[in-house]
Amino acid sequence: MMHKYKISEAKNCLVDKHVAFIGDSRIRQLFYSFVKIINPQFKEEGNKHENIPFEDKIASVKVDFLWHPEVNGSMKECIKMWTEDSATKPHVIVAGAATWSIKIHNGSNEALSQYKVNISSIAPLLEKLAKTSDVYWVLQDPVYEDLLSENRKMITNEKIDAYNEAAVSILNSSTRNSKSNVKMFSVSKLIAQETIMESLDGLHLPESSRETSAMILMNVYCNKILKPVDGSCCQPRPPLTLIQKLAACFFTFSIIGYIIFYIIHRNPHRKNKPFSDLESGEEKKNIINISLSPLEILLQSFCKLGLIMAYFYMCDRANLFMKENKFYTHSSFFIPIIYILVLGVFYNENTKETKVLNREQTDEWKGWMQLVILIYHISGASTFLPVYMHIRVLVAAYLFQTGYGHFSYFWIKGDFGIHRVCQVLFRLNFLVVVLCIVMDRPYQFYYFVPLVTVWFMVIYVTLALWPQIIQKKANGNCFWHLGLLLKLAFLLLCICFLAYSQGAFEKIFSLWPLSKCFELKGNVYEWWFRWRLDRYVVFHGMLFAFIYLTLQKRQVLSEGKGEPLFSNKISNFLLFISVVSFLTYSIWASSCKNKAECNELHPSISVVQILAFILIRNIPGYARSVYSSFFAWFGRISLELFICQYHIWLAADTRGVLVLIPGNPVLNIIVSTFIFVCVAHEISQITNDLAQIFISKDNSSLLKRLACIAAFFCGLLILSSIQDKSRH
């Protein structure tokens, strides 16, 4: 993966550095492109066959081009001078030459023999410089022979290959006892193989290719200094933190403990592993098979989790697998979308119930949204604004379901007990907390989980605070409905205040220990931006749930199998309005000028497309009576899929794509996707099992466990603070 260096980053990397380019006109091209990364206004002018200096006095950066078109005595003297005078020795040396030797000597074999002798004489000098400086020998690019002028016709690709072979064989064997420190810069040659036909004279690369070569050179030198996340080459593996080492020890002991336990108790146990919804307010009863003891389930779960976390670390921290940049094309996004749509429609079943947003339907909804979001991420479609805006609606729809589901649960069941709160928080946050420890990432990095967690707590506090208003109480007196609406109005007022008062928002979440959870890169701006982007949609979900459940209780809706939700006239009218609204939003998103303008309007109008979809999906009775089992299966593990993609499907913290099988993109995607989905499914089951063990239904036992969890997090915060101080 290549990081695109900005001017400030390039200057920061090269501060107080001296870079020297020495060679022919092709090296001069590379010099100009390299300097333009530091100063885009630098012009290519002056005598081409002479030295060209560049200096940025403010950043103390010095870059020189030294005209030595042949590997001869003149080039040797220049290099020898650097070995003798450490004050003038550059920090980075980029050298290369051959085409002039071919041209001047008319491509003779004697010239090649002399080239070998000359490069052999400078090889020890370059090796000596490479002990303290970065030395790169640039291999010669191929030429486009049809475009070469008459006086360059002798420069053939056959000759260039011979000269390159000579340079590689001599420079790579310049030290017999150890590997050569002189690095072969061959990437320019590889780029030229694809782009030389765009050359103006058949010899020199087009500007875009030169810029790419210069940017790669910048990556090669600067990545190990600045360590950009999306620059995967030339970086040392980050050292393990104390927390990561402790986590590795814990998982190792868990694996050993389970093996010992398994050997002692060799009874083959089987158990059913039910799924539970991690985001909606609905709860499924989970019964652990009595044939398995809690200790065995605990050891087994941590054993599996330890192996899975080792895979996470190898994929995205250990530099074991390659990573590649994303390159968006319309086909890379829309063809997979069509493919999964066909699969989703093919696998359809009848629903167990025909209520609006029934369980199967919400699972289906989350499933297809999650698959679309995954395709969006791996294809790099965020660069295409209309797609970006529609994906923003899908993220908002997840939060809408959070508001709808949790409000419905509290409103109908009135269960405000600590067991319910702990269960939801555990299921939402368990995987992310483990990843924060293993992958050494802040909690806010996995932004969606903090969002749904905070919004769950907002819903809980809003409804649990006095007076507690639930459906059973409200049925006897309409006054309670008004009371609930006042609560919701107050919540909306608080949301508006925080949305337009960035200072107040940042003060709240900058307080310790909240700051440890919500800071990213030393501030909470990213958290404020993410929260503000979908600030109203959870409220919209709660309000929709209240209106729907009230209408349902008053038997205004027809939710029987095959029945339209309203009378035919009202149903047709609402369907027409929904389709028009849906299309209107899509047209607006496609005509939007920039992300900033779109994001400003998104919080207020995203609900239009969400409500339009709900009505289109639920008003016709036949549509409400069926669901896609394919999408629903993915919907049940949607949260795990969203989180796991960060490290074992994508790579470099989502900036690139993980490459398990180099050279075969299709097979690589098939294999990595299969492993990714299996891992997400397994983690969902592990989370479910551990939730039953840790979140006891007995309040006294639960409080003791909460005290232990609080102590664990206190220890984690202390260790994290120690690590931060040592880093600074």
C-alpha positions in Angstrom: 0.0 0.0 0.0 1.2 3.5 -0.9 0.6 6.5 1.3 0.1 9.7 -0.7 2.3 12.2 1.1 1.2 15.8 1.6 3.6 18.7 1.5 3.6 19.1 5.3 4.2 15.3 5.8 7.1 15.2 3.3 8.8 18.2 4.9 8.3 16.7 8.4 10.0 13.5 7.2 12.9 15.2 5.4 13.6 17.9 8.0 17.4 18.5 8.2 17.9 15.9 5.5 20.0 16.0 2.3 18.9 13.9 -0.6 21.1 13.5 -3.7 20.0 12.2 -7.1 22.9 11.3 -9.4 22.6 10.1 -12.9 21.1 10.8 -16.3 18.0 12.5 -17.7 15.7 9.8 -16.3 17.1 10.3 -12.8 16.6 14.1 -13.4 12.9 13.4 -14.1 12.6 11.4 -10.8 14.4 14.3 -9.0 11.8 16.9 -10.3 8.8 14.7 -9.4 10.3 14.1 -5.9 10.9 17.8 -5.3 7.4 18.6 -6.4 6.0 16.6 -3.5 7.8 19.0 -1.2 7.2 22.1 -3.4 4.6 21.8 -6.2 5.6 25.2 -7.6 9.2 24.1 -8.4 9.7 24.5 -12.2 11.6 22.3 -14.6 13.9 24.9 -16.1 17.6 25.7 -16.8 20.3 23.8 -18.5 19.4 20.1 -18.4 23.0 18.9 -18.6 24.1 20.4 -15.3 23.6 20.1 -11.6 20.3 21.4 -10.2 20.0 22.4 -6.6 16.8 22.7 -4.4 16.6 23.9 -0.9 13.7 24.6 1.5 15.3 26.7 4.2 12.3 26.8 6.5 12.1 23.0 6.7 15.9 22.6 6.3 15.4 20.2 3.4 18.1 20.0 0.7 17.7 18.0 -2.6 20.3 18.0 -5.3 20.5 16.6 -8.8 24.0 15.8 -10.0 24.5 15.4 -13.7 26.5 12.2 -14.3 24.9 10.4 -17.3 27.4 7.6 -17.4 28.8 5.2 -14.8 32.4 6.3 -15.2 35.3 8.0 -13.3 33.4 11.2 -12.9 30.6 9.5 -11.0 33.1 7.5 -9.0 34.9 10.6 -7.9 31.7 12.2 -6.7 30.7 9.1 -4.7 34.2 8.7 -3.3 34.1 12.3 -2.1 31.0 11.5 0.0 32.7 8.5 1.6 35.7 10.7 2.6 33.8 13.7 3.9 30.9 12.9 6.3 29.8 16.5 6.4 28.8 16.6 2.7 27.5 13.0 2.6 23.7 12.9 1.8 21.2 11.0 3.9 19.6 9.6 0.8 21.3 8.8 -2.5 19.4 7.8 -5.6 21.6 6.8 -8.5 21.3 5.2 -11.9 22.6 5.5 -15.5 23.0 3.3 -18.6 21.2 4.8 -21.7 24.0 7.3 -22.4 26.5 4.5 -22.4 24.4 2.6 -24.9 23.8 5.7 -27.1 27.4 7.1 -27.2 29.0 3.7 -27.9 26.2 2.7 -30.3 25.1 -0.3 -28.2 28.5 -2.1 -28.5 29.3 -5.1 -26.4 32.6 -3.4 -25.4 30.5 -0.6 -23.7 28.6 -3.2 -21.7 31.8 -4.8 -20.6 33.2 -1.4 -19.5 29.9 -0.6 -17.7 30.4 -3.8 -15.7 34.0 -2.8 -14.8 32.9 0.7 -13.8 30.0 -0.3 -11.7 32.2 -2.9 -10.0 34.6 -0.1 -9.0 31.8 2.1 -7.5 30.0 -0.9 -5.8 32.3 -0.9 -2.7 31.9 2.9 -2.3 28.1 2.6 -2.5 28.2 -0.2 0.0 30.2 1.9 2.3 27.7 4.8 2.0 24.8 2.4 2.5 26.0 1.6 6.0 25.0 5.0 7.2 22.8 6.4 4.4 19.9 5.1 2.3 21.3 4.2 -1.1 19.0 3.3 -4.1 20.2 2.1 -7.5 17.4 2.8 -10.0 17.1 0.1 -12.7 16.6 1.3 -16.2 13.1 1.7 -17.6 12.2 0.0 -20.9 11.9 2.2 -24.0 9.1 2.4 -26.6 11.3 1.6 -29.6 8.8 2.8 -32.3 8.9 6.4 -30.9 12.7 6.7 -30.5 14.5 9.3 -32.6 17.2 8.2 -35.1 20.0 9.0 -32.7 18.5 6.8 -30.0 17.5 3.7 -32.1 20.4 1.8 -30.6 18.8 2.0 -27.2 16.8 -1.2 -27.3 15.0 -3.1 -24.5 17.4 -6.0 -25.1 20.4 -3.8 -24.3 18.6 -2.2 -21.3 17.8 -5.7 -19.8 21.5 -6.6 -20.2 22.6 -3.4 -18.4 20.1 -4.0 -15.6 21.2 -7.6 -15.2 24.8 -6.4 -14.9 23.9 -3.8 -12.2 21.8 -6.3 -10.2 24.4 -9.0 -10.3 27.3 -6.7 -9.3 25.6 -4.5 -6.6 23.7 -7.4 -5.0 27.0 -9.4 -4.6 29.1 -6.4 -3.5 29.6 -8.0 -0.1 30.2 -11.7 0.0 29.6 -12.3 3.6 26.4 -10.4 4.1 23.4 -9.1 2.1 24.0 -5.9 0.1 22.8 -2.7 1.7 22.3 -1.0 -1.7 18.6 -1.2 -2.5 17.5 -2.0 -6.0 14.8 0.5 -7.0 13.0 -1.6 -9.7 9.4 -0.2 -9.3 10.0 2.5 -11.9 10.9 -0.2 -14.5 7.6 -2.1 -13.6 5.6 1.1 -14.0 7.2 1.9 -17.4 6.3 -1.6 -18.7 2.6 -0.4 -18.5 3.0 3.2 -19.4 6.0 3.8 -21.7 3.7 3.7 -24.8 2.3 7.1 -23.5 5.8 8.6 -23.6 6.4 11.6 -25.9 9.8 10.5 -27.1 9.9 6.7 -26.3 12.7 7.2 -23.7 11.2 9.3 -20.9 8.2 8.3 -18.8 5.0 10.3 -18.9 4.5 12.7 -15.9 1.9 10.6 -14.1 4.3 7.6 -14.0 7.2 9.7 -12.8 5.0 11.1 -10.0 4.1 7.5 -8.9 7.7 6.5 -8.9 8.6 9.5 -6.8 5.8 8.9 -4.3 6.9 5.3 -3.9 10.4 6.5 -3.2 9.0 8.9 -0.6 7.1 5.9 0.9 10.3 3.8 0.9 12.2 6.3 3.0 9.5 8.1 5.0 7.1 5.2 6.0 9.6 3.9 8.7 9.8 7.5 10.1 6.2 8.7 10.1 4.5 5.3 10.1 1.3 6.2 8.1 -1.4 3.6 8.6 -2.0 3.3 4.8 1.6 2.9 3.9 2.3 -0.7 4.3 5.8 -1.0 2.9 9.1 -0.5 4.7 7.6 -0.2 8.2 8.9 -2.2 11.2 6.3 -4.3 13.0 5.0 -2.2 15.9 6.4 -3.4 19.3 4.0 -5.2 21.6 2.6 -3.1 24.4 2.4 -4.3 28.0 -1.4 -4.8 27.6 -0.9 -6.8 24.4 1.7 -9.1 26.2 -0.7 -9.6 29.1 -3.5 -10.5 26.7 -1.3 -13.0 24.9 -0.4 -14.6 28.2 -4.1 -14.8 29.2 -5.1 -16.4 25.9 -2.2 -18.8 26.0 -3.1 -20.0 29.5 -6.8 -20.3 28.4 -5.7 -22.5 25.5 -3.5 -24.7 27.7 -6.2 -24.8 30.4 -8.8 -26.0 27.9 -6.5 -28.7 26.5 -5.9 -30.0 30.1 -9.6 -29.8 30.9 -10.5 -31.6 27.7 -7.9 -34.4 28.3 -9.2 -34.9 31.9 -12.9 -34.8 30.8 -13.1 -36.6 27.5 -16.9 -36.8 27.3 -18.1 -35.6 23.9 -20.5 -32.8 24.6 -22.8 -31.1 22.2 -24.8 -28.0 22.8 -27.1 -25.7 20.9 -25.9 -22.2 20.3 -28.8 -19.8 19.9 -28.2 -16.4 18.4 -29.3 -13.2 20.1 -29.8 -9.8 18.6 -27.0 -7.4 19.4 -28.6 -4.2 18.3 -32.4 -4.3 18.5 -34.3 -4.3 21.8 -35.7 -7.8 21.3 -34.3 -10.5 23.5 -34.1 -14.2 22.9 -33.9 -16.7 25.7 -30.6 -18.6 25.8 -30.4 -22.0 27.4 -27.0 -23.4 28.0 -26.9 -27.2 27.7 -26.6 -28.7 31.2 -24.1 -31.2 29.9 -21.5 -28.5 29.7 -20.2 -26.9 32.9 -19.8 -23.1 33.0 -16.0 -23.6 33.5 -15.7 -25.7 30.3 -17.8 -23.2 28.3 -15.6 -20.4 29.7 -12.3 -22.2 28.8 -13.6 -23.3 25.4 -14.8 -19.8 24.5 -11.5 -18.2 25.5 -9.5 -20.9 23.7 -11.4 -20.2 20.5 -11.2 -16.4 21.0 -7.4 -16.7 21.6 -6.9 -18.5 18.3 -9.1 -16.0 16.5 -7.3 -13.0 18.0 -4.0 -14.5 16.9 -5.4 -14.6 13.4 -6.5 -10.9 13.7 -3.0 -9.9 14.8 -1.2 -11.8 12.0 -3.5 -10.3 9.4 -3.2 -6.6 10.4 -0.2 -6.2 12.7 2.5 -8.8 12.1 3.4 -7.8 8.5 2.9 -11.4 7.6 0.4 -10.8 4.7 0.5 -8.1 2.0 -2.0 -5.3 1.8 -3.2 -3.4 -1.3 -4.8 -0.1 -2.0 -8.5 0.1 -3.0 -9.3 1.3 -6.5 -12.9 2.2 -7.1 -14.7 1.3 -10.3 -18.5 1.3 -10.8 -18.4 -2.4 -11.7 -16.5 -3.4 -8.6 -19.3 -2.0 -6.5 -22.5 -2.6 -8.5 -21.8 -6.1 -9.9 -21.4 -7.7 -6.3 -24.6 -5.7 -5.3 -26.6 -7.3 -8.1 -25.1 -10.7 -7.2 -26.1 -10.7 -3.6 -29.5 -9.2 -4.5 -30.2 -12.2 -6.7 -29.1 -14.6 -3.9 -31.2 -12.8 -1.4 -34.4 -13.0 -3.5 -33.7 -16.6 -4.3 -33.6 -17.7 -0.6 -37.0 -16.5 0.7 -39.3 -18.0 3.3 -42.6 -17.2 5.0 -42.4 -15.2 8.1 -43.6 -16.6 11.5 -45.5 -13.4 12.1 -46.8 -10.6 9.9 -46.3 -7.6 12.1 -44.5 -4.5 10.9 -40.8 -4.8 11.4 -41.1 -8.4 12.7 -38.0 -10.2 13.9 -37.3 -12.0 10.6 -37.8 -8.7 8.7 -35.4 -6.7 10.9 -32.8 -9.4 10.6 -33.2 -9.3 6.8 -32.9 -5.6 6.8 -29.7 -5.6 8.8 -28.3 -8.4 6.7 -28.6 -6.8 3.3 -27.5 -3.4 4.6 -24.5 -5.0 6.2 -23.6 -6.8 2.9 -23.9 -3.5 0.9 -21.7 -1.7 3.5 -19.1 -4.4 3.2 -19.0 -4.2 -0.6 -18.9 -0.4 -0.2 -15.8 -0.6 2.1 -13.8 -3.1 0.1 -14.5 -1.4 -3.3 -13.4 2.1 -2.0 -16.8 3.5 -3.1 -16.6 6.4 -0.6 -15.0 8.4 -3.4 -18.3 8.3 -5.4 -20.6 10.8 -3.7 -24.0 9.3 -4.6 -23.0 5.9 -3.2 -21.5 7.6 -0.1 -24.8 9.3 0.7 -26.8 6.2 0.3 -24.5 4.3 2.6 -24.9 7.1 5.1 -28.6 6.3 5.1 -27.9 2.6 5.7 -25.8 3.5 8.8 -28.6 5.8 9.9 -31.1 2.9 9.4 -29.1 0.8 11.8 -29.4 3.5 14.4 -33.1 3.9 13.6 -33.5 0.2 14.4 -31.6 0.8 17.7 -34.1 3.5 18.7 -37.1 1.5 17.5 -36.0 -1.9 19.1 -34.9 -0.7 22.5 -37.8 1.7 22.9 -40.3 -1.1 22.0 -38.7 -3.4 24.5 -38.8 -0.9 27.4 -42.3 0.3 26.4 -43.8 -3.1 26.2 -42.0 -5.0 28.9 -41.1 -2.2 31.4 -37.9 -4.1 32.3 -35.4 -1.4 33.5 -33.4 -3.9 35.6 -29.6 -3.9 35.7 -29.5 -7.4 34.2 -31.0 -6.1 30.9 -28.6 -3.1 30.7 -25.5 -5.3 31.4 -26.6 -7.9 28.9 -27.0 -5.4 26.1 -23.8 -3.5 26.9 -21.8 -6.8 27.1 -23.1 -8.0 23.8 -22.4 -4.7 22.1 -18.9 -4.1 23.5 -17.3 -7.4 24.2 -15.6 -7.9 20.8 -14.5 -4.3 20.6 -12.9 -4.2 24.0 -11.0 -7.4 23.2 -9.8 -5.9 19.9 -8.8 -2.6 21.6 -6.5 -4.7 23.8 -5.2 -7.1 21.2 -4.9 -4.6 18.3 -3.8 -1.6 20.4 -6.6 0.6 19.1 -8.7 3.2 20.9 -12.4 2.4 21.6 -13.5 5.3 19.4 -11.7 3.7 16.4 -14.6 1.3 16.1 -17.0 4.2 15.9 -20.3 2.4 15.3 -20.1 0.5 18.7 -19.6 3.7 20.8 -22.6 5.2 18.8 -25.0 2.4 19.5 -23.8 2.0 23.1 -24.3 5.7 23.9 -27.6 5.8 22.2 -28.8 2.7 24.1 -27.9 4.5 27.4 -29.7 7.6 26.2 -32.8 5.6 25.5 -32.6 3.8 28.8 -32.1 6.9 30.9 -34.9 8.7 29.0 -37.4 6.0 29.8 -36.1 4.8 33.2 -36.0 8.3 34.8 -39.0 9.3 36.9 -41.8 9.1 35.9 -41.4 5.7 34.3 -44.0 5.5 31.6 -44.7 2.1 30.0 -47.5 0.8 27.8 -49.3 -1.0 30.6 -49.5 2.2 32.6 -50.4 4.4 29.6 -53.3 2.2 28.5 -55.4 3.3 31.4 -54.8 7.0 31.0 -54.0 9.1 27.9 -52.3 11.6 30.1 -49.3 9.2 30.3 -49.0 9.4 26.5 -48.6 13.1 26.8 -46.0 12.6 29.5 -44.0 10.4 27.3 -44.1 12.8 24.4 -42.8 15.5 26.8 -39.9 13.2 27.6 -39.2 12.8 24.0 -39.4 16.5 23.3 -36.9 17.1 26.1 -34.6 14.6 24.6 -34.8 16.3 21.2 -34.0 19.6 22.9 -30.9 18.1 24.5 -29.8 16.6 21.1 -30.2 20.0 19.4 -28.3 21.8 22.1 -25.3 19.4 21.9 -25.4 19.3 18.1 -25.0 23.1 17.9 -22.7 23.5 20.9 -19.5 21.7 20.0 -17.8 23.2 23.1 -20.3 21.8 25.5 -20.2 18.4 23.8 -16.4 18.2 23.9 -16.3 19.3 27.5 -18.6 16.4 28.5 -16.7 13.8 26.6 -13.2 15.2 27.5 -13.8 14.4 31.1 -11.7 11.5 32.5 -12.4 8.5 32.1 -14.8 9.3 29.3 -12.0 10.8 27.3 -10.1 7.5 27.3 -13.1 6.0 25.4 -14.0 8.8 23.1 -10.8 10.5 22.1 -9.1 9.7 18.8 -5.7 11.3 18.0 -5.9 13.2 21.2 -9.3 14.9 20.8 -13.0 14.1 20.7 -13.7 15.9 17.4 -14.1 12.7 15.5 -16.6 11.4 18.0 -18.6 14.7 17.8 -18.6 14.5 14.0 -19.8 10.9 14.0 -22.5 11.5 16.6 -23.7 14.7 14.9 -23.9 13.0 11.5 -26.9 10.9 12.7 -28.1 12.9 15.7 -31.8 12.7 15.1 -32.3 9.2 13.6 -32.5 7.4 17.0 -35.1 9.9 18.2 -37.0 9.2 14.9 -36.8 5.5 15.6 -38.2 6.0 19.2 -41.0 8.2 17.9 -41.9 5.8 15.1 -42.0 2.9 17.7 -44.3 5.0 19.9 -46.7 5.9 17.1 -46.7 2.4 15.6 -47.3 0.6 19.0 -50.1 3.1 19.9 -51.8 2.5 16.5 -51.4 -1.2 16.9 -52.9 -1.1 20.4 -55.9 0.8 19.1 -56.2 -1.8 16.3 -55.9 0.8 13.6 -53.5 -1.4 11.6 -54.4 -4.6 9.7 -51.5 -6.9 10.3 -53.0 -10.2 9.2 -51.3 -12.5 6.7 -51.8 -11.1 3.1 -53.7 -8.0 4.3 -52.6 -4.5 3.4 -51.7 -2.4 6.4 -54.4 0.1 5.8 -57.5 0.4 3.6 -56.8 0.1 -0.1 -57.0 3.8 -0.8 -54.8 4.9 2.1 -52.3 2.0 1.3 -52.0 3.0 -2.3 -51.7 6.7 -1.4 -48.9 6.0 1.2 -47.1 3.7 -1.2 -47.1 6.3 -3.9 -45.8 9.0 -1.5 -43.1 6.5 -0.2 -41.9 5.7 -3.7 -41.8 9.4 -4.7 -39.9 10.3 -1.5 -37.5 7.4 -1.9 -36.6 8.4 -5.5 -36.5 12.1 -4.6 -33.9 11.5 -1.9 -31.8 9.4 -4.4 -32.0 12.2 -7.0 -30.9 14.7 -4.4 -28.0 12.5 -3.2 -26.8 12.1 -6.8 -26.9 15.9 -7.5 -25.2 16.9 -4.3 -22.0 18.9 -4.9 -19.8 17.9 -2.0 -19.7 15.8 1.2 -19.8 18.8 3.5 -23.0 20.1 2.0 -24.6 16.6 1.9 -23.6 15.8 5.5 -25.1 19.1 6.7 -28.6 18.1 5.4 -28.3 14.3 6.0 -29.3 14.2 9.7 -32.6 15.9 9.0 -33.7 14.1 5.8 -32.2 10.6 6.1 -35.4 9.6 7.9 -37.4 10.2 4.7 -35.8 7.3 2.9 -35.9 5.1 6.0 -39.6 5.6 6.5 -40.3 5.3 2.8 -38.5 1.9 2.8 -40.4 0.7 5.9 -43.8 1.6 4.3 -42.9 0.0 0.9 -41.7 -3.1 2.7 -44.7 -3.4 5.1 -47.9 -1.9 3.6 -48.5 -4.8 1.0 -49.5 -7.9 3.0 -47.7 -10.3 0.7 -44.4 -8.4 1.1 -44.8 -8.4 4.9 -45.4 -12.2 4.9 -42.1 -13.2 3.3 -38.5 -12.6 4.1 -35.0 -13.5 2.8 -33.4 -16.2 5.0 -30.1 -15.5 3.2 -30.1 -11.8 4.3 -31.5 -12.7 7.7 -28.6 -15.1 8.5 -26.1 -12.3 7.9 -28.3 -9.9 9.8 -27.9 -12.0 13.0 -24.1 -11.5 12.9 -24.2 -8.0 11.4 -22.4 -6.3 14.3 -19.6 -8.9 14.2 -19.3 -8.5 10.5 -19.0 -4.7 10.8 -16.3 -4.9 13.4 -14.3 -7.9 12.1 -13.9 -6.3 8.6 -11.5 -3.8 10.1 -8.7 -6.3 10.4 -9.3 -9.6 8.7 -11.1 -8.6 5.4 -9.9 -5.1 4.9 -6.4 -4.2 6.2 -4.3 -1.4 7.5 -7.3 -0.4 9.8 -9.7 -0.4 6.8 -7.4 1.8 4.5 -6.6 -1.2 2.2 -7.5 -4.8 1.3 -6.0 -7.9 2.9 -4.1 -10.1 0.5 -3.9 -13.7 1.6 -3.3 -15.0 -2.0 -1.2 -12.6 -4.0 -1.6 -12.4 -7.8 -5.2 -13.8 -7.9 -7.7 -11.1 -6.7 -10.8 -13.2 -7.3 -9.5 -16.2 -5.4 -8.1 -13.9 -2.7 -11.6 -12.3 -2.1 -13.3 -15.7 -2.0 -10.9 -17.2 0.5 -10.6 -14.1 2.8 -14.4 -13.6 2.7 -15.1 -17.2 3.7 -12.7 -17.0 6.6 -14.0 -13.6 7.6 -17.7 -14.7 7.7 -16.8 -17.9 9.6 -14.9 -15.9 12.2 -17.7 -13.4 12.6 -20.2 -16.2 13.1 -18.0 -18.0 15.7 -17.4 -14.7 17.6 -21.2 -14.2 17.7 -21.6 -17.6 19.4 -18.7 -17.0 21.8 -20.2 -13.6 22.8 -23.5 -15.2 23.4 -22.0 -18.0 25.5 -19.9 -15.6 27.6 -22.9 -13.3 28.1 -24.8 -16.1 29.8 -21.9 -16.8 32.2 -20.8 -13.3 33.1 -24.3 -11.6 33.2 -26.0 -13.5 36.0 -29.7 -13.1 36.6 -29.1 -13.1 40.3 -28.6 -9.4 41.3 -26.2 -10.0 44.2 -24.0 -12.3 42.0 -24.2 -9.8 39.1 -23.1 -6.9 41.3 -20.0 -8.9 42.5 -19.1 -9.6 38.8 -19.7 -5.9 37.9 -17.2 -5.0 40.7 -14.7 -7.4 39.2 -15.3 -5.9 35.7 -14.9 -2.4 37.1 -11.6 -3.4 38.7 -10.5 -4.9 35.4 -11.2 -1.6 33.5 -9.5 0.4 36.2 -6.4 -1.7 35.8 -6.7 -1.3 32.0 -6.9 2.5 32.3 -3.9 2.6 34.6 -1.8 0.4 32.3 -3.0 2.5 29.3 -1.9 5.8 31.0 1.5 4.2 31.8 1.9 3.2 28.1 0.9 6.7 26.9 3.5 8.3 29.1 6.2 5.9 28.0 5.3 6.6 24.3 5.6 10.4 24.8 
